[in-house]
Amino acid sequence: MNDVGVVEYSKDTLKKCINAKWYSNVDGKTSSGTGIAVGELNDDYAGEFTVTYYNPEKTKSISYKLVITKSIDYYDLEWFSDKGKEYFGIGFEYEGKLYAGYRIYPKN
């Protein structure tokens, strides 16, 4: 399993949301899109959000519960569907944005 992706999150304090730009490679196919996460905004990116991702045609792709936990100098990210944890990742904040890599959560 070599499926991998990266995401850039940036806060929109006027709209009280977090905007996303994502890029992934699944089964050798590269794709990209955008997203919007809603939830309580804090000083950092930690919190629980409902995130909806969109494909390049701007149609809804999928929604997840996104849990972002801050450690001392990095963030742990987890994406959940109604089936459980789907993805996990790690990221860091740079110039006000959160950058993270992610992978599919291995199922037993």
N, C-alpha and C positions, 0 to 999 in steps of 0.2 A: 504494500500500500504506500504509494508515493504522493497521494493527494495532499496538497498544501495550498495555503492562501495567505494573503496579507490584507490588512485593513487599516485605514486612516480614519480616526474619529476627530471631529472638531466641534466645539460647542457653539451653539447659536443661542445666546442669552436672550435675544429679543423674542424668538419663537419658543424659547424654553425647551430646546431639544438638542440632540447630538446628531450631526450629519456624518454619514459614512461614505467612503469610497472603498470598494473591495475589488480584489483581483484573486483568482484562483486557478489552479491547474488540477483537474480531476480526470483521471484516466487518460492523461495526455492532452486533454482539451482545455485551452485557456479561455477564461471568461472574465467579465468585469461588470460592475454596476455601482449603484448607490444604495443608500439606506437612511432611515431616520429612526433614532432611538428616543423614546419618551420615558420619563421618570423624573425623580427628584434630582435636580442638578446640585452638585456640591462644589467646593473649591477645587477639588481634583476630579478625576473621572470615576472614582469608586461609587458603587451603588447597584441597584437592580433596575433594569429597564425592559421595556417591550420594544424590540427592534424589528423593523420591517425592511426587508431588502428588495431591491428592484433590479431587473435585468436592464441591459442597455436600451431597450425599447421603452423603458420607464413603466413597464407593467409589473405588478406585484409578483415577486418570486416566492418569498416565504417569510414567516415571522417566527421569532424565538424570544424566550426570556433570556436576557443577557445579564450575567452577574459579573461585575468587575470588582476585584479585591486588590487593594494597594498594599504592597510590602514596602520596605524602606525606600527602594529606588526603582522598583518595577511593578508591573501589574499582572495579575493572573486573571484570565478571562474564561468564562464558561458559557456556552450556548445550550439552552434546553428547549426541547419540543415536548409535546404531551407524551412522547415515548421515552423521555429521559434525556440524559446528557448526549448531545450530538457532536459538539466540537469543544476543543480546549485550546488555549493559546497563552502566550506571554508577550508583554509589550512594555514600552517605555514612553514617557512624555518628553517631547522636544518642541520647543518654541510654541507651547500652548496646545499642541495636538498630541493625541495618543496614537502610536504606531504599534501594531501587533501582528505577529505571525500566528497562524492557527492550523490545526489538523483535525481530521475526523477522529472522534473519540472511539477507541477500539471497543467493539462489542464482544462479549464472551460467547 
